[in-house]
Protein backbone atom coordinates (compact mmCIF):
# COMPACT_ATOMS: atom_id res chain seq x y z
CA UNK A 1 0.00 0.00 0.00
CA UNK A 2 1.38 3.41 -0.92
CA UNK A 3 1.70 6.21 1.56
CA UNK A 4 -0.49 9.24 0.91
CA UNK A 5 1.23 12.61 0.96
CA UNK A 6 -0.40 15.76 2.20
CA UNK A 7 -0.78 18.60 -0.24
CA UNK A 8 0.67 21.95 0.77
CA UNK A 9 -1.93 24.71 1.00
CA UNK A 10 -2.01 27.05 -1.97
CA UNK A 11 -3.48 29.94 0.01
CA UNK A 12 -1.28 31.67 2.56
CA UNK A 13 -2.66 32.95 5.83
CA UNK A 14 -3.13 36.69 5.99
CA UNK A 15 -2.05 38.87 8.88
CA UNK A 16 -4.84 40.69 10.74
CA UNK A 17 -6.20 43.60 8.73
CA UNK A 18 -7.72 45.42 11.67
CA UNK A 19 -5.50 46.73 14.41
CA UNK A 20 -5.75 49.35 17.09
CA UNK A 21 -6.92 52.78 16.03
CA UNK A 22 -4.25 55.43 15.67
CA UNK A 23 -3.57 57.12 18.98
CA UNK A 24 -5.46 54.51 21.00
CA UNK A 25 -2.31 53.35 22.79
CA UNK A 26 -1.48 56.93 23.81
CA UNK A 27 -5.11 57.50 24.88
CA UNK A 28 -5.05 54.39 27.08
CA UNK A 29 -1.78 55.49 28.68
CA UNK A 30 -3.17 58.99 29.32
CA UNK A 31 -6.33 57.54 30.93
CA UNK A 32 -4.26 55.26 33.19
CA UNK A 33 -2.18 58.23 34.35
CA UNK A 34 -5.04 60.68 34.90
CA UNK A 35 -7.66 58.21 36.18
CA UNK A 36 -5.87 55.71 38.43
CA UNK A 37 -9.19 54.39 39.76
CA UNK A 38 -9.68 52.56 36.43
CA UNK A 39 -7.26 49.92 37.79
CA UNK A 40 -10.01 48.89 40.26
CA UNK A 41 -11.74 47.13 37.34
CA UNK A 42 -8.83 44.66 37.16
CA UNK A 43 -9.10 43.43 40.75
CA UNK A 44 -10.55 40.17 42.11
CA UNK A 45 -12.72 42.30 44.42
CA UNK A 46 -14.41 43.94 41.41
CA UNK A 47 -14.89 40.58 39.70
CA UNK A 48 -16.65 39.19 42.80
CA UNK A 49 -18.81 42.31 43.17
CA UNK A 50 -19.98 42.32 39.55
CA UNK A 51 -20.85 38.60 39.72
CA UNK A 52 -22.86 39.25 42.91
CA UNK A 53 -24.76 42.00 41.07
CA UNK A 54 -25.44 39.72 38.07
CA UNK A 55 -26.72 36.95 40.37
CA UNK A 56 -28.88 39.38 42.36
CA UNK A 57 -30.40 40.66 39.10
CA UNK A 58 -30.75 37.07 37.80
CA UNK A 59 -28.79 38.09 34.69
CA UNK A 60 -31.67 40.29 33.49
CA UNK A 61 -30.92 43.70 31.98
CA UNK A 62 -32.22 46.31 34.41
CA UNK A 63 -33.04 48.69 31.53
CA UNK A 64 -34.57 46.50 28.82
CA UNK A 65 -35.59 43.33 30.68
CA UNK A 66 -33.60 41.16 28.25
CA UNK A 67 -31.66 38.16 29.50
CA UNK A 68 -27.91 38.87 29.61
CA UNK A 69 -26.88 35.53 28.12
CA UNK A 70 -23.99 36.40 25.82
CA UNK A 71 -20.26 36.17 26.38
CA UNK A 72 -17.36 38.42 25.45
CA UNK A 73 -18.42 41.18 23.06
CA UNK A 74 -21.86 39.75 22.25
CA UNK A 75 -24.53 42.50 22.31
CA UNK A 76 -26.48 40.60 24.98
CA UNK A 77 -23.50 39.85 27.25
CA UNK A 78 -23.80 41.17 30.82
CA UNK A 79 -22.11 44.44 31.82
CA UNK A 80 -21.99 45.75 35.38
CA UNK A 81 -23.24 49.33 35.15
CA UNK A 82 -22.82 51.95 37.86
CA UNK A 83 -26.24 53.58 38.14
CA UNK A 84 -24.74 56.79 39.56
CA UNK A 85 -21.49 57.58 37.70
CA UNK A 86 -18.64 57.06 40.15
CA UNK A 87 -15.85 59.26 38.68
CA UNK A 88 -13.24 57.89 41.07
CA UNK A 89 -15.41 57.92 44.21
CA UNK A 90 -14.61 54.64 46.00
CA UNK A 91 -17.89 54.67 47.95
CA UNK A 92 -19.93 54.74 44.73
CA UNK A 93 -17.60 52.36 42.91
CA UNK A 94 -17.76 49.56 45.50
CA UNK A 95 -21.46 49.98 46.49
CA UNK A 96 -23.33 46.93 45.18
CA UNK A 97 -26.59 48.91 45.32
CA UNK A 98 -25.08 51.26 42.74
CA UNK A 99 -24.35 48.40 40.31
CA UNK A 100 -26.88 46.81 38.00
CA UNK A 101 -26.73 44.25 35.22
CA UNK A 102 -27.33 45.59 31.72
CA UNK A 103 -26.64 44.19 28.26
CA UNK A 104 -23.55 45.36 26.41
CA UNK A 105 -25.83 46.82 23.71
CA UNK A 106 -27.66 49.00 26.25
CA UNK A 107 -24.46 49.97 28.10
CA UNK A 108 -22.42 50.88 25.02
CA UNK A 109 -25.29 52.70 23.33
CA UNK A 110 -28.04 54.21 25.45
CA UNK A 111 -26.23 54.53 28.80
CA UNK A 112 -22.98 55.95 27.43
CA UNK A 113 -24.90 58.43 25.30
CA UNK A 114 -26.84 59.56 28.41
CA UNK A 115 -23.57 59.95 30.33
CA UNK A 116 -22.01 62.02 27.51
CA UNK A 117 -25.07 64.29 27.37
CA UNK A 118 -24.99 64.74 31.16
CA UNK A 119 -21.27 65.58 31.04
CA UNK A 120 -21.94 68.15 28.31
CA UNK A 121 -24.66 69.71 30.50
CA UNK A 122 -27.58 69.03 28.18
Number of C-alpha atoms within 10 A of each C-alpha: 3 4 5 6 6 6 6 6 7 6 6 6 7 6 6 6 5 6 6 7 7 8 8 10 11 10 11 10 11 11 13 13 11 9 12 10 16 13 10 15 12 9 9 9 11 16 13 11 16 21 16 17 20 21 12 13 17 13 22 21 25 17 14 10 12 13 18 23 14 13 11 10 10 13 16 20 19 28 24 23 20 18 14 12 13 15 11 13 10 11 10 17 21 17 12 16 12 17 23 23 30 29 28 24 16 20 20 13 11 12 17 12 13 13 13 11 11 10 9 8 7 7
